[in-house]
Amino acid sequence: MKRKWPTETKGQRDGDLRKNFTSKQLEAIGAVTIAWNEVEIFLDIALEEALWIPEAAWLHVSTRINGYDGKVAIIKELKREYLADLGEDTWNHITLSLDGLTECKGFRDAVIHARAYDVPEGIGALIRKRAAKEQVLLTEPALNGLVDRLTALRLEFKQIVMLFDALRSLRLYYLQDKSPLERSIQVYAARLQEHQTARRSLPPLPTFPRSRPKPPATEGPPPIVHS
């Protein structure tokens, strides 16, 4: 979906945005944007449940944490707190979902910040900090493959939210019979694994086409043409 800038490559683009992308590509880019927004809100809610933040305050807290990386790091740090209740296997699946979301975020960021570069091949250009350059695949199959992954991750994080919510209830309320909540945790963990298996069974994202080399340099200065 993205790669470091090849040493020898050339692009082809037009000055008109609408000639650089098909309507299907633009539709898929929009779908990538919305699909990310949908799954990101579940990450925020999962953080709220995991930290036992009151509903009235969770937006004020989550929006002041140092971005996406900070939220993921906090959830991963809670392993010591919740491992005894969830078990190693379930926590490993939560981590796999977090890692999958991080990978897709990298692709999503590349898509929404890319410029058209090689239109016939569906390749975009991405300029990073410190003059780092990358290329991102903007073909319709690649974009739709990313949408499929984000859609699947949304289902996974919905189950993670339910897991943390059940854990909160298990610890917060004094209950003589905790078995219903414990069974709920098992159900949510099983659903998480099912959704995760479905996502990881998706067809692989398309690879880049072979780079077209730059045209060879001509010897000497260009000829002078007199009118």
Buried (B, 14 or more C-beta within 10 A) or exposed (E): BBBEBBEEBEBEBEEEEEEBBBEEBBEBBEBBBEBBEBBBBBBBBBBBBBBEBEEEEBEEBBEEBEEBEEBBEBBEEBBEEBEEBBBEEBBEBBBBBBEBBEEBBEBBBBBEBBBBBBBEBBBBBBEEEEEEEBBBBBBBEBBBBBBBBBBBBBBBBBBBBBBBBBBBBBEEEEEEEBEEBEEBBBEBBEBBBEBBEEBEEEEEBBEBEEBBEEEEEEEEEEEEEEE
